[in-house]
Amino acid sequence: MPRSSLSRRNLLKTTAFAAASVVSAPYLRHSYAAGKLTLGVWDHWVPGANTTLTKLCNEWGEKNKVEVTIDYITSQGDKDLLTASAEAQARAGHDIMSHRAWQVQVHRNVLEPVDDVIKTLIAKAGPISPVSEYLATHEGKWFGIPTTVGSQVKPCCSRMDLYKQHCGIDLTAIFPANDNRDPKLVDSWNWDLYLKSAEQLFKAGFPVGLPMGQTSDAIDSTGAMFRAFGSVMVDEKDNIKIDSNETRTALEYFKKLMPFNPPEVYAWDDAGNNRWLISGKGAGIMNPPSAWAVAKRDNPQVAAQCWTHDMPRGPTGRFVGQLPFFYGIWSFSQNKQAAKDLLQFLSEKEQSRQLVAASSGYDLPSFKSYYDFDTWQKVEPPPGTVYNYPPRGDEQPSITGYPARPDVAAQIYNQSIHTIMVAKVCQGNEPIDKVVKWARGELEGLLRS
């Protein structure tokens, strides 16, 4: 796959210049925006996915007489984040830059508002993911456009054979590869049933694997679980809410659940749960279809038994961790109009359809009206294995740290407060009241900073 030759040092050497402020106006696409555009884009891990994005950009460029150059920048070692930070500091670099999750809020002071593009997209595609809106807006203005590329949710990915054999649960009956769900069966998939089945699978020698370290897979799934129990750390008005019955109930639940996981989950990085499932030792994880995709190559027998499906329901609902990616246009871009035109083109349904297909269903657009793409029905084995990857039914996307102000929530997320609480209670055997008091102290510190 193409890689970026852009270095942080070279970027910082580039002469910085001030960007003019532009007042948002109703968005109009220009047939011939003309000029040049440079993109710094997240380097996709799925072979061929970059090729499809390049093809789409080149097609648009040829039609609109714009020379488009793309640098694919790996996220390994956070090189994409370092590059974006260097460009923001230097006020020079690409015109368009990929931003993961919280990074739009980090760089919003040097990002061009894109309300005009978003309004046009919503008019065509309907409502946008509330998580994407939460992450990309400030004081009512949009500073990022949700990408199809890289965006993901983290539902259950389970071994349907093991659940059927050891728990008597037919996951394909509860979550079929179509819209004909039985509401009673769906309602039965709750955290109580998850706990019961986790114990059965553990005793059978095939534990579930829920990471409980300080990387995104652990933070996303654990945060969604806390929210399902109604636990909130900080509300939108900066009130600390962690000291609650809901938080204690969630931690009591984790005390029961975590012993049915392999003990090494507290040290897993984002690849740990994938390896656990692919090895054939694990019965289920919470992850995008990446583990299944690698299993197709490395352990086809496991892949043939994987079924992606909704998270369990808790007392306050069914929540799944969402991690959107965004495109941002730097305020110092020399061709903002062409940048907006290109991003509108890439975000439209037909182009998103091609990008989803290129990723074998891993990439997830922020528009629910796009969830009818046939990729999620067609990819196999088994047929329909990732049909339920997009949130359907009553499953609600969530991000850890919500509903706190995004700058506060980002610190809650990045400091892994949820997973550390679970580790203190379940691995360190600390009393729940002591751990809640610790978390409250951490949150007070965040709000003072």
C-alpha beads as a LAMMPS data file, in Angstrom:
LAMMPS data file: protein, C-alpha beads

449 atoms
448 bonds

1 atom types
1 bond types

-500.0 500.0 xlo xhi
-500.0 500.0 ylo yhi
-500.0 500.0 zlo zhi

Masses

1 110.0

Atoms # bond

1 1 1 0.000 0.000 0.000
2 1 1 1.228 3.543 -0.637
3 1 1 2.827 5.198 2.346
4 1 1 3.366 8.811 3.218
5 1 1 6.790 10.302 2.672
6 1 1 5.733 13.300 4.752
7 1 1 7.868 13.729 7.855
8 1 1 7.080 15.762 10.944
9 1 1 10.429 17.557 10.721
10 1 1 9.836 18.662 7.131
11 1 1 6.395 19.894 8.037
12 1 1 7.698 21.990 10.902
13 1 1 10.274 23.550 8.601
14 1 1 7.533 24.708 6.262
15 1 1 6.790 28.408 6.492
16 1 1 3.562 29.073 8.373
17 1 1 1.047 31.558 7.131
18 1 1 -2.221 32.994 8.439
19 1 1 -5.529 31.741 7.107
20 1 1 -8.375 34.054 6.175
21 1 1 -11.664 33.551 7.971
22 1 1 -14.515 32.483 5.716
23 1 1 -18.174 32.994 6.560
24 1 1 -20.309 29.901 5.885
25 1 1 -22.770 30.232 3.016
26 1 1 -25.234 27.822 1.412
27 1 1 -23.141 25.084 -0.152
28 1 1 -22.951 24.863 -3.940
29 1 1 -20.904 22.246 -5.761
30 1 1 -18.662 23.638 -8.464
31 1 1 -18.225 21.571 -11.608
32 1 1 -14.728 22.928 -12.141
33 1 1 -13.157 23.854 -8.830
34 1 1 -9.691 23.623 -10.471
35 1 1 -6.232 23.761 -8.931
36 1 1 -4.490 21.268 -6.669
37 1 1 -5.499 19.329 -3.573
38 1 1 -3.395 17.310 -1.165
39 1 1 -4.808 14.772 1.283
40 1 1 -3.239 13.158 4.330
41 1 1 -5.344 10.036 4.815
42 1 1 -5.367 7.202 7.342
43 1 1 -3.621 4.152 5.853
44 1 1 -6.216 1.380 5.761
45 1 1 -5.249 -2.051 7.022
46 1 1 -7.537 -3.871 4.527
47 1 1 -5.638 -4.668 1.314
48 1 1 -7.173 -2.810 -1.625
49 1 1 -9.134 -0.277 0.429
50 1 1 -6.625 2.502 -0.289
51 1 1 -6.786 1.664 -3.976
52 1 1 -10.524 2.285 -4.081
53 1 1 -10.207 5.644 -2.335
54 1 1 -7.417 6.653 -4.719
55 1 1 -9.536 5.642 -7.703
56 1 1 -12.491 7.726 -6.514
57 1 1 -10.315 10.765 -5.850
58 1 1 -8.670 10.463 -9.265
59 1 1 -12.040 10.138 -11.007
60 1 1 -13.294 13.257 -9.267
61 1 1 -10.038 15.100 -10.005
62 1 1 -10.121 14.306 -13.715
63 1 1 -13.720 15.427 -14.000
64 1 1 -13.155 18.664 -12.102
65 1 1 -9.687 19.511 -13.452
66 1 1 -8.093 19.229 -10.020
67 1 1 -4.741 17.576 -9.419
68 1 1 -5.247 15.339 -6.355
69 1 1 -2.316 13.958 -4.360
70 1 1 -2.835 11.503 -1.488
71 1 1 -0.408 10.525 1.260
72 1 1 -1.495 7.422 3.183
73 1 1 -0.248 7.807 6.747
74 1 1 -0.101 4.838 9.095
75 1 1 -1.669 4.957 12.535
76 1 1 1.094 2.716 13.876
77 1 1 2.983 4.725 16.444
78 1 1 0.254 7.373 16.070
79 1 1 2.044 8.770 13.026
80 1 1 -1.239 10.094 11.663
81 1 1 -1.880 12.026 14.882
82 1 1 1.691 13.348 14.986
83 1 1 1.446 14.492 11.386
84 1 1 -1.821 16.314 12.010
85 1 1 -0.380 18.002 15.103
86 1 1 2.728 19.078 13.205
87 1 1 0.654 20.536 10.381
88 1 1 -1.634 22.363 12.801
89 1 1 1.400 23.885 14.539
90 1 1 3.146 24.847 11.304
91 1 1 -0.060 26.111 9.682
92 1 1 1.053 24.292 6.559
93 1 1 0.764 20.862 4.993
94 1 1 -2.108 19.025 3.337
95 1 1 -5.416 20.637 2.425
96 1 1 -7.452 17.754 3.857
97 1 1 -6.427 15.620 6.807
98 1 1 -7.907 12.503 8.405
99 1 1 -8.751 12.847 12.093
100 1 1 -9.603 10.036 14.483
101 1 1 -12.471 10.502 16.938
102 1 1 -11.475 13.280 19.366
103 1 1 -8.953 14.965 17.069
104 1 1 -11.475 17.312 15.463
105 1 1 -11.990 18.881 18.888
106 1 1 -8.232 19.055 19.400
107 1 1 -7.649 20.950 16.148
108 1 1 -10.923 22.819 15.663
109 1 1 -9.252 26.233 15.999
110 1 1 -7.362 25.574 12.756
111 1 1 -10.125 23.711 10.909
112 1 1 -12.477 25.236 8.369
113 1 1 -16.188 25.083 9.288
114 1 1 -18.035 22.663 7.007
115 1 1 -21.668 23.288 7.973
116 1 1 -22.582 23.887 4.329
117 1 1 -21.378 20.444 3.243
118 1 1 -22.975 18.694 6.228
119 1 1 -26.343 20.362 5.611
120 1 1 -26.302 19.229 1.995
121 1 1 -25.394 15.656 2.963
122 1 1 -28.110 15.481 5.642
123 1 1 -30.661 16.814 3.161
124 1 1 -29.829 13.876 0.883
125 1 1 -29.014 11.089 3.336
126 1 1 -31.047 11.906 6.424
127 1 1 -29.933 11.958 10.070
128 1 1 -26.274 11.593 10.938
129 1 1 -24.849 9.565 13.823
130 1 1 -25.250 11.458 17.110
131 1 1 -21.756 10.331 18.117
132 1 1 -20.304 11.930 14.977
133 1 1 -22.199 15.141 15.684
134 1 1 -21.000 15.142 19.291
135 1 1 -17.366 14.755 18.221
136 1 1 -17.275 17.109 15.236
137 1 1 -19.307 20.109 16.375
138 1 1 -18.572 23.058 18.639
139 1 1 -21.025 25.805 19.490
140 1 1 -23.309 24.600 16.726
141 1 1 -20.675 24.516 13.969
142 1 1 -19.287 21.447 12.205
143 1 1 -15.507 21.224 11.898
144 1 1 -15.215 17.705 10.470
145 1 1 -17.012 15.533 7.939
146 1 1 -17.527 11.919 9.097
147 1 1 -15.669 9.510 6.865
148 1 1 -16.722 6.101 5.701
149 1 1 -13.078 5.037 5.698
150 1 1 -11.902 3.831 9.099
151 1 1 -15.109 4.581 11.010
152 1 1 -16.298 1.628 13.056
153 1 1 -18.448 0.245 15.829
154 1 1 -17.531 -2.552 18.224
155 1 1 -20.408 -5.018 18.680
156 1 1 -20.199 -8.671 19.644
157 1 1 -18.346 -11.070 17.378
158 1 1 -19.178 -14.554 18.655
159 1 1 -18.569 -18.191 17.820
160 1 1 -22.097 -19.317 16.959
161 1 1 -21.154 -23.013 17.187
162 1 1 -19.840 -22.657 20.749
163 1 1 -22.831 -20.615 21.913
164 1 1 -25.198 -23.205 20.490
165 1 1 -23.279 -26.221 21.808
166 1 1 -22.492 -25.011 25.325
167 1 1 -25.221 -22.433 26.039
168 1 1 -28.163 -23.531 23.891
169 1 1 -28.214 -20.056 22.295
170 1 1 -28.805 -19.713 18.554
171 1 1 -27.337 -16.313 17.760
172 1 1 -28.463 -16.486 14.137
173 1 1 -32.065 -16.891 15.286
174 1 1 -31.814 -13.882 17.605
175 1 1 -29.952 -11.761 15.065
176 1 1 -30.696 -13.115 11.571
177 1 1 -29.070 -11.731 8.437
178 1 1 -32.227 -9.800 7.585
179 1 1 -34.659 -7.388 9.213
180 1 1 -37.093 -10.094 10.394
181 1 1 -36.090 -10.096 14.048
182 1 1 -38.234 -11.584 16.788
183 1 1 -38.492 -8.793 19.404
184 1 1 -38.824 -11.316 22.259
185 1 1 -35.630 -13.085 21.245
186 1 1 -33.782 -9.788 20.854
187 1 1 -34.970 -8.663 24.299
188 1 1 -33.655 -11.910 25.772
189 1 1 -30.101 -10.946 24.750
190 1 1 -29.270 -8.889 27.824
191 1 1 -26.353 -8.616 30.219
192 1 1 -27.835 -11.259 32.517
193 1 1 -27.880 -13.796 29.706
194 1 1 -24.408 -12.684 28.652
195 1 1 -23.112 -13.389 32.155
196 1 1 -24.787 -16.790 32.314
197 1 1 -23.410 -17.796 28.916
198 1 1 -19.939 -16.467 29.768
199 1 1 -19.833 -18.806 32.754
200 1 1 -20.970 -21.755 30.625
201 1 1 -18.372 -21.015 27.953
202 1 1 -15.640 -20.622 30.568
203 1 1 -16.467 -23.997 32.087
204 1 1 -16.424 -25.530 28.589
205 1 1 -12.908 -24.164 28.026
206 1 1 -13.775 -21.378 25.583
207 1 1 -13.948 -18.093 27.527
208 1 1 -15.090 -14.813 26.069
209 1 1 -12.297 -12.252 25.855
210 1 1 -13.084 -8.711 26.965
211 1 1 -9.944 -6.539 26.960
212 1 1 -9.571 -4.420 30.077
213 1 1 -6.399 -2.487 29.344
214 1 1 -5.946 1.121 28.281
215 1 1 -6.417 0.949 24.508
216 1 1 -9.439 1.817 22.405
217 1 1 -11.050 -1.633 22.097
218 1 1 -11.174 -1.951 25.871
219 1 1 -12.279 1.631 26.455
220 1 1 -15.014 1.538 23.794
221 1 1 -16.663 -1.707 24.857
222 1 1 -16.339 -1.042 28.598
223 1 1 -17.764 2.458 28.244
224 1 1 -20.757 1.084 26.340
225 1 1 -21.341 -1.447 29.121
226 1 1 -21.254 1.238 31.828
227 1 1 -23.735 3.305 29.844
228 1 1 -26.084 0.325 29.534
229 1 1 -26.234 0.301 33.330
230 1 1 -26.955 4.050 33.426
231 1 1 -23.567 5.060 34.817
232 1 1 -22.388 8.577 33.950
233 1 1 -19.040 10.065 34.981
234 1 1 -19.601 13.748 34.210
235 1 1 -22.727 15.308 32.714
236 1 1 -22.931 18.048 30.089
237 1 1 -22.962 20.748 32.807
238 1 1 -19.730 19.560 34.461
239 1 1 -21.527 17.868 37.340
240 1 1 -19.651 14.777 38.568
241 1 1 -22.097 11.853 38.586
242 1 1 -19.809 8.864 39.093
243 1 1 -20.805 8.295 42.723
244 1 1 -24.127 6.591 41.942
245 1 1 -26.042 3.372 42.439
246 1 1 -25.782 2.817 38.677
247 1 1 -21.974 2.882 38.799
248 1 1 -21.918 0.483 41.739
249 1 1 -24.305 -1.886 39.966
250 1 1 -22.058 -1.868 36.895
251 1 1 -18.967 -2.621 38.972
252 1 1 -20.763 -5.413 40.823
253 1 1 -21.631 -6.880 37.439
254 1 1 -18.005 -6.726 36.305
255 1 1 -16.962 -8.516 39.523
256 1 1 -19.120 -11.434 38.417
257 1 1 -18.168 -11.316 34.724
258 1 1 -14.413 -10.798 34.632
259 1 1 -13.430 -14.120 36.318
260 1 1 -14.893 -15.852 33.243
261 1 1 -12.325 -14.122 31.020
262 1 1 -8.700 -15.166 30.557
263 1 1 -6.559 -13.438 33.217
264 1 1 -4.340 -11.757 30.626
265 1 1 -7.142 -9.451 29.364
266 1 1 -5.872 -6.675 31.648
267 1 1 -2.664 -6.551 29.599
268 1 1 -4.162 -6.899 26.119
269 1 1 -3.640 -4.229 23.486
270 1 1 -6.063 -3.777 20.600
271 1 1 -4.740 -6.927 18.901
272 1 1 -5.123 -9.127 21.990
273 1 1 -8.829 -9.837 21.639
274 1 1 -8.434 -10.418 17.896
275 1 1 -5.722 -13.002 18.487
276 1 1 -7.850 -14.670 21.162
277 1 1 -10.749 -15.235 18.781
278 1 1 -8.578 -16.202 15.805
279 1 1 -6.686 -18.766 17.881
280 1 1 -9.854 -20.794 18.365
281 1 1 -9.564 -20.540 22.161
282 1 1 -12.158 -17.802 22.581
283 1 1 -15.930 -17.845 22.195
284 1 1 -16.465 -14.150 21.601
285 1 1 -15.109 -10.620 21.636
286 1 1 -16.415 -7.087 20.992
287 1 1 -14.822 -5.759 17.838
288 1 1 -15.333 -4.662 14.224
289 1 1 -15.072 -7.442 11.609
290 1 1 -11.272 -7.196 11.577
291 1 1 -10.735 -10.352 13.666
292 1 1 -13.093 -12.307 11.416
293 1 1 -11.356 -10.931 8.297
294 1 1 -7.933 -12.074 9.517
295 1 1 -9.362 -15.436 10.595
296 1 1 -10.498 -16.033 7.012
297 1 1 -6.827 -16.092 6.101
298 1 1 -5.235 -17.573 9.222
299 1 1 -7.911 -19.888 10.644
300 1 1 -10.779 -20.405 8.161
301 1 1 -12.563 -22.888 10.433
302 1 1 -12.949 -20.178 13.066
303 1 1 -14.030 -17.575 10.523
304 1 1 -16.782 -19.885 9.282
305 1 1 -18.306 -19.913 12.782
306 1 1 -18.122 -16.157 13.515
307 1 1 -21.303 -14.117 13.798
308 1 1 -21.309 -10.359 14.407
309 1 1 -24.343 -9.143 16.331
310 1 1 -25.775 -6.611 18.760
311 1 1 -24.450 -5.893 22.213
312 1 1 -26.530 -7.103 25.179
313 1 1 -29.228 -4.850 26.600
314 1 1 -28.833 -3.299 30.038
315 1 1 -31.226 -1.522 32.417
316 1 1 -31.024 1.720 30.412
317 1 1 -30.682 0.338 26.903
318 1 1 -28.469 -1.430 24.371
319 1 1 -25.306 0.511 23.535
320 1 1 -22.378 -0.163 21.203
321 1 1 -19.082 1.683 21.151
322 1 1 -18.641 3.816 18.039
323 1 1 -15.342 5.296 16.865
324 1 1 -15.895 7.623 13.885
325 1 1 -13.118 9.047 11.736
326 1 1 -13.369 12.463 10.087
327 1 1 -11.964 14.540 7.264
328 1 1 -11.010 18.074 8.199
329 1 1 -10.088 20.962 5.938
330 1 1 -7.308 23.090 7.375
331 1 1 -8.124 26.786 7.660
332 1 1 -4.802 27.428 5.889
333 1 1 -5.753 25.304 2.862
334 1 1 -5.155 27.039 -0.443
335 1 1 -8.117 25.384 -2.158
336 1 1 -10.994 25.143 0.322
337 1 1 -13.704 25.094 -2.320
338 1 1 -12.202 22.115 -4.124
339 1 1 -11.671 20.394 -0.762
340 1 1 -15.352 20.783 0.101
341 1 1 -16.391 19.551 -3.342
342 1 1 -14.235 16.438 -3.047
343 1 1 -15.385 15.589 0.473
344 1 1 -19.021 15.969 -0.517
345 1 1 -18.399 13.587 -3.418
346 1 1 -16.637 10.999 -1.231
347 1 1 -19.433 11.175 1.372
348 1 1 -22.304 10.517 -1.015
349 1 1 -24.007 7.160 -1.030
350 1 1 -22.565 5.607 -4.185
351 1 1 -18.963 6.408 -3.262
352 1 1 -19.558 5.205 0.290
353 1 1 -20.950 1.971 -1.139
354 1 1 -17.700 1.343 -3.004
355 1 1 -15.581 2.140 0.051
356 1 1 -17.585 -0.230 2.261
357 1 1 -17.227 -2.985 -0.345
358 1 1 -13.471 -2.403 -0.568
359 1 1 -13.140 -2.879 3.200
360 1 1 -15.268 -6.068 3.202
361 1 1 -17.777 -4.288 5.421
362 1 1 -15.327 -2.986 8.059
363 1 1 -15.888 0.694 7.284
364 1 1 -19.137 2.128 8.629
365 1 1 -20.705 5.360 7.320
366 1 1 -22.330 7.727 9.801
367 1 1 -25.603 7.798 7.850
368 1 1 -28.065 5.091 8.830
369 1 1 -29.674 5.344 5.382
370 1 1 -26.474 3.766 4.032
371 1 1 -26.927 0.595 6.056
372 1 1 -28.739 -1.076 3.149
373 1 1 -25.459 -1.740 1.305
374 1 1 -25.404 -5.342 0.135
375 1 1 -21.784 -5.872 1.237
376 1 1 -22.979 -6.706 4.752
377 1 1 -25.276 -9.388 3.336
378 1 1 -22.867 -10.868 0.835
379 1 1 -19.488 -11.203 2.541
380 1 1 -18.723 -14.668 3.874
381 1 1 -18.100 -17.161 5.382
382 1 1 -20.699 -17.695 6.660
383 1 1 -23.194 -15.752 4.528
384 1 1 -24.588 -12.822 6.503
385 1 1 -21.829 -12.982 9.106
386 1 1 -21.514 -9.177 9.352
387 1 1 -25.061 -8.164 8.398
388 1 1 -25.685 -6.983 11.962
389 1 1 -22.434 -5.039 12.197
390 1 1 -24.190 -1.703 11.491
391 1 1 -26.349 -0.791 14.519
392 1 1 -29.856 -2.043 13.776
393 1 1 -32.940 -2.382 15.912
394 1 1 -32.633 -0.801 19.361
395 1 1 -28.824 -0.727 19.483
396 1 1 -27.570 2.832 20.038
397 1 1 -24.078 4.091 19.159
398 1 1 -22.132 5.552 22.062
399 1 1 -18.682 6.861 22.876
400 1 1 -16.991 6.582 26.238
401 1 1 -17.013 9.863 28.134
402 1 1 -20.378 11.094 26.847
403 1 1 -22.319 13.247 27.831
404 1 1 -19.497 15.363 29.258
405 1 1 -18.234 18.282 27.205
406 1 1 -16.055 16.768 24.452
407 1 1 -12.842 18.285 25.855
408 1 1 -13.619 16.707 29.242
409 1 1 -14.881 13.452 27.723
410 1 1 -11.682 13.127 25.687
411 1 1 -9.666 13.143 28.910
412 1 1 -11.986 10.579 30.507
413 1 1 -11.469 8.412 27.417
414 1 1 -7.725 8.898 27.058
415 1 1 -7.058 8.316 30.763
416 1 1 -9.006 5.022 30.623
417 1 1 -10.899 5.762 33.819
418 1 1 -13.591 3.149 33.115
419 1 1 -11.230 0.242 32.520
420 1 1 -8.953 1.229 35.395
421 1 1 -11.956 1.166 37.724
422 1 1 -12.810 -2.352 36.572
423 1 1 -9.187 -3.486 36.959
424 1 1 -8.983 -2.049 40.469
425 1 1 -12.143 -3.859 41.529
426 1 1 -11.715 -7.143 39.676
427 1 1 -7.973 -7.615 39.470
428 1 1 -6.830 -5.581 42.478
429 1 1 -9.774 -6.614 44.711
430 1 1 -10.224 -3.042 45.919
431 1 1 -13.563 -2.148 47.538
432 1 1 -16.049 -0.558 45.155
433 1 1 -16.552 2.501 47.365
434 1 1 -12.799 3.112 47.421
435 1 1 -12.603 2.848 43.621
436 1 1 -15.550 5.190 43.116
437 1 1 -13.866 7.701 45.439
438 1 1 -10.650 7.372 43.419
439 1 1 -12.549 7.986 40.163
440 1 1 -14.257 11.034 41.627
441 1 1 -10.859 12.463 42.541
442 1 1 -9.601 11.875 38.998
443 1 1 -12.647 13.607 37.526
444 1 1 -12.270 16.583 39.858
445 1 1 -8.713 16.905 38.608
446 1 1 -9.840 16.805 34.980
447 1 1 -12.363 19.563 35.537
448 1 1 -9.754 21.758 37.227
449 1 1 -7.252 21.347 34.407

Bonds

1 1 1 2
2 1 2 3
3 1 3 4
4 1 4 5
5 1 5 6
6 1 6 7
7 1 7 8
8 1 8 9
9 1 9 10
10 1 10 11
11 1 11 12
12 1 12 13
13 1 13 14
14 1 14 15
15 1 15 16
16 1 16 17
17 1 17 18
18 1 18 19
19 1 19 20
20 1 20 21
21 1 21 22
22 1 22 23
23 1 23 24
24 1 24 25
25 1 25 26
26 1 26 27
27 1 27 28
28 1 28 29
29 1 29 30
30 1 30 31
31 1 31 32
32 1 32 33
33 1 33 34
34 1 34 35
35 1 35 36
36 1 36 37
37 1 37 38
38 1 38 39
39 1 39 40
40 1 40 41
41 1 41 42
42 1 42 43
43 1 43 44
44 1 44 45
45 1 45 46
46 1 46 47
47 1 47 48
48 1 48 49
49 1 49 50
50 1 50 51
51 1 51 52
52 1 52 53
53 1 53 54
54 1 54 55
55 1 55 56
56 1 56 57
57 1 57 58
58 1 58 59
59 1 59 60
60 1 60 61
61 1 61 62
62 1 62 63
63 1 63 64
64 1 64 65
65 1 65 66
66 1 66 67
67 1 67 68
68 1 68 69
69 1 69 70
70 1 70 71
71 1 71 72
72 1 72 73
73 1 73 74
74 1 74 75
75 1 75 76
76 1 76 77
77 1 77 78
78 1 78 79
79 1 79 80
80 1 80 81
81 1 81 82
82 1 82 83
83 1 83 84
84 1 84 85
85 1 85 86
86 1 86 87
87 1 87 88
88 1 88 89
89 1 89 90
90 1 90 91
91 1 91 92
92 1 92 93
93 1 93 94
94 1 94 95
95 1 95 96
96 1 96 97
97 1 97 98
98 1 98 99
99 1 99 100
100 1 100 101
101 1 101 102
102 1 102 103
103 1 103 104
104 1 104 105
105 1 105 106
106 1 106 107
107 1 107 108
108 1 108 109
109 1 109 110
110 1 110 111
111 1 111 112
112 1 112 113
113 1 113 114
114 1 114 115
115 1 115 116
116 1 116 117
117 1 117 118
118 1 118 119
119 1 119 120
120 1 120 121
121 1 121 122
122 1 122 123
123 1 123 124
124 1 124 125
125 1 125 126
126 1 126 127
127 1 127 128
128 1 128 129
129 1 129 130
130 1 130 131
131 1 131 132
132 1 132 133
133 1 133 134
134 1 134 135
135 1 135 136
136 1 136 137
137 1 137 138
138 1 138 139
139 1 139 140
140 1 140 141
141 1 141 142
142 1 142 143
143 1 143 144
144 1 144 145
145 1 145 146
146 1 146 147
147 1 147 148
148 1 148 149
149 1 149 150
150 1 150 151
151 1 151 152
152 1 152 153
153 1 153 154
154 1 154 155
155 1 155 156
156 1 156 157
157 1 157 158
158 1 158 159
159 1 159 160
160 1 160 161
161 1 161 162
162 1 162 163
163 1 163 164
164 1 164 165
165 1 165 166
166 1 166 167
167 1 167 168
168 1 168 169
169 1 169 170
170 1 170 171
171 1 171 172
172 1 172 173
173 1 173 174
174 1 174 175
175 1 175 176
176 1 176 177
177 1 177 178
178 1 178 179
179 1 179 180
180 1 180 181
181 1 181 182
182 1 182 183
183 1 183 184
184 1 184 185
185 1 185 186
186 1 186 187
187 1 187 188
188 1 188 189
189 1 189 190
190 1 190 191
191 1 191 192
192 1 192 193
193 1 193 194
194 1 194 195
195 1 195 196
196 1 196 197
197 1 197 198
198 1 198 199
199 1 199 200
200 1 200 201
201 1 201 202
202 1 202 203
203 1 203 204
204 1 204 205
205 1 205 206
206 1 206 207
207 1 207 208
208 1 208 209
209 1 209 210
210 1 210 211
211 1 211 212
212 1 212 213
213 1 213 214
214 1 214 215
215 1 215 216
216 1 216 217
217 1 217 218
218 1 218 219
219 1 219 220
220 1 220 221
221 1 221 222
222 1 222 223
223 1 223 224
224 1 224 225
225 1 225 226
226 1 226 227
227 1 227 228
228 1 228 229
229 1 229 230
230 1 230 231
231 1 231 232
232 1 232 233
233 1 233 234
234 1 234 235
235 1 235 236
236 1 236 237
237 1 237 238
238 1 238 239
239 1 239 240
240 1 240 241
241 1 241 242
242 1 242 243
243 1 243 244
244 1 244 245
245 1 245 246
246 1 246 247
247 1 247 248
248 1 248 249
249 1 249 250
250 1 250 251
251 1 251 252
252 1 252 253
253 1 253 254
254 1 254 255
255 1 255 256
256 1 256 257
257 1 257 258
258 1 258 259
259 1 259 260
260 1 260 261
261 1 261 262
262 1 262 263
263 1 263 264
264 1 264 265
265 1 265 266
266 1 266 267
267 1 267 268
268 1 268 269
269 1 269 270
270 1 270 271
271 1 271 272
272 1 272 273
273 1 273 274
274 1 274 275
275 1 275 276
276 1 276 277
277 1 277 278
278 1 278 279
279 1 279 280
280 1 280 281
281 1 281 282
282 1 282 283
283 1 283 284
284 1 284 285
285 1 285 286
286 1 286 287
287 1 287 288
288 1 288 289
289 1 289 290
290 1 290 291
291 1 291 292
292 1 292 293
293 1 293 294
294 1 294 295
295 1 295 296
296 1 296 297
297 1 297 298
298 1 298 299
299 1 299 300
300 1 300 301
301 1 301 302
302 1 302 303
303 1 303 304
304 1 304 305
305 1 305 306
306 1 306 307
307 1 307 308
308 1 308 309
309 1 309 310
310 1 310 311
311 1 311 312
312 1 312 313
313 1 313 314
314 1 314 315
315 1 315 316
316 1 316 317
317 1 317 318
318 1 318 319
319 1 319 320
320 1 320 321
321 1 321 322
322 1 322 323
323 1 323 324
324 1 324 325
325 1 325 326
326 1 326 327
327 1 327 328
328 1 328 329
329 1 329 330
330 1 330 331
331 1 331 332
332 1 332 333
333 1 333 334
334 1 334 335
335 1 335 336
336 1 336 337
337 1 337 338
338 1 338 339
339 1 339 340
340 1 340 341
341 1 341 342
342 1 342 343
343 1 343 344
344 1 344 345
345 1 345 346
346 1 346 347
347 1 347 348
348 1 348 349
349 1 349 350
350 1 350 351
351 1 351 352
352 1 352 353
353 1 353 354
354 1 354 355
355 1 355 356
356 1 356 357
357 1 357 358
358 1 358 359
359 1 359 360
360 1 360 361
361 1 361 362
362 1 362 363
363 1 363 364
364 1 364 365
365 1 365 366
366 1 366 367
367 1 367 368
368 1 368 369
369 1 369 370
370 1 370 371
371 1 371 372
372 1 372 373
373 1 373 374
374 1 374 375
375 1 375 376
376 1 376 377
377 1 377 378
378 1 378 379
379 1 379 380
380 1 380 381
381 1 381 382
382 1 382 383
383 1 383 384
384 1 384 385
385 1 385 386
386 1 386 387
387 1 387 388
388 1 388 389
389 1 389 390
390 1 390 391
391 1 391 392
392 1 392 393
393 1 393 394
394 1 394 395
395 1 395 396
396 1 396 397
397 1 397 398
398 1 398 399
399 1 399 400
400 1 400 401
401 1 401 402
402 1 402 403
403 1 403 404
404 1 404 405
405 1 405 406
406 1 406 407
407 1 407 408
408 1 408 409
409 1 409 410
410 1 410 411
411 1 411 412
412 1 412 413
413 1 413 414
414 1 414 415
415 1 415 416
416 1 416 417
417 1 417 418
418 1 418 419
419 1 419 420
420 1 420 421
421 1 421 422
422 1 422 423
423 1 423 424
424 1 424 425
425 1 425 426
426 1 426 427
427 1 427 428
428 1 428 429
429 1 429 430
430 1 430 431
431 1 431 432
432 1 432 433
433 1 433 434
434 1 434 435
435 1 435 436
436 1 436 437
437 1 437 438
438 1 438 439
439 1 439 440
440 1 440 441
441 1 441 442
442 1 442 443
443 1 443 444
444 1 444 445
445 1 445 446
446 1 446 447
447 1 447 448
448 1 448 449
